[in-house]
Amino acid sequence: MLHHVSLEIDPADGERLGELLGLIGFEPLPAPEVLGDAVRWYEREGTQVHLILTEAATAPVLGHAAFVAPDFEATLAALADAGFEVHEARELWGERRAFVLAPSGHRMELMEAPPS
């Protein structure tokens, strides 16, 4: 079971990436005080995304996190309405997929359903 994924992001992108995570069903989660203001944590159904706010943020070119969208069609529409760049990808295992360009150069995959 995956507990969390950490993404380095520019501090200026923290709110916007938090908005994106909210649109795919994640809720803000208090991070331990010892970590200070340099992190933002989000959680959905026991899986967490930890945003590390750093001026030296890097994003992988091909690597990405993939999330099952609670309601695929509505999620894609909500992301597009919020101004996020969304691109549908070819189906794999008979289910729809898409990629969203997230702040700080990250790509996130959205899946209609996980492989069975």
Long-range contacts (C-beta under 8 A, 24 or more apart in sequence): 1-46, 2-47, 3-46, 3-47, 3-48, 4-47, 4-48, 4-49, 4-50, 5-48, 5-49, 5-50, 5-65, 6-49, 6-50, 6-51, 6-52, 7-49, 7-50, 7-51, 7-52, 7-59, 7-65, 7-104, 7-106, 8-52, 8-54, 8-56, 8-57, 8-58, 8-59, 8-104, 9-51, 9-52, 9-53, 9-54, 9-57, 9-103, 9-104, 9-106, 10-53, 10-54, 10-55, 10-57, 10-103, 10-104, 11-53, 11-54, 11-55, 13-57, 13-103, 13-104, 14-40, 14-51, 14-53, 16-103, 17-51, 17-102, 17-103, 17-104, 17-106, 18-42, 18-51, 19-82, 20-79, 20-82, 20-84, 20-100, 20-102, 20-103, 20-108, 21-49, 23-75, 23-78, 23-79, 23-82, 23-84, 24-67, 24-69, 24-70, 24-75, 24-79, 24-108, 24-110, 25-69, 25-70, 25-75, 57-104, 59-104, 59-105, 59-106, 59-107, 60-106, 64-99, 64-106, 64-107, 64-108, 64-109, 65-106, 65-108, 65-109, 66-108, 66-109, 66-110, 66-111, 67-108, 67-109, 67-110, 67-111, 68-110, 68-111, 68-112, 68-113, 68-114, 69-110, 69-111, 69-112, 72-96, 72-98, 72-110, 72-111, 72-112, 75-110, 76-110
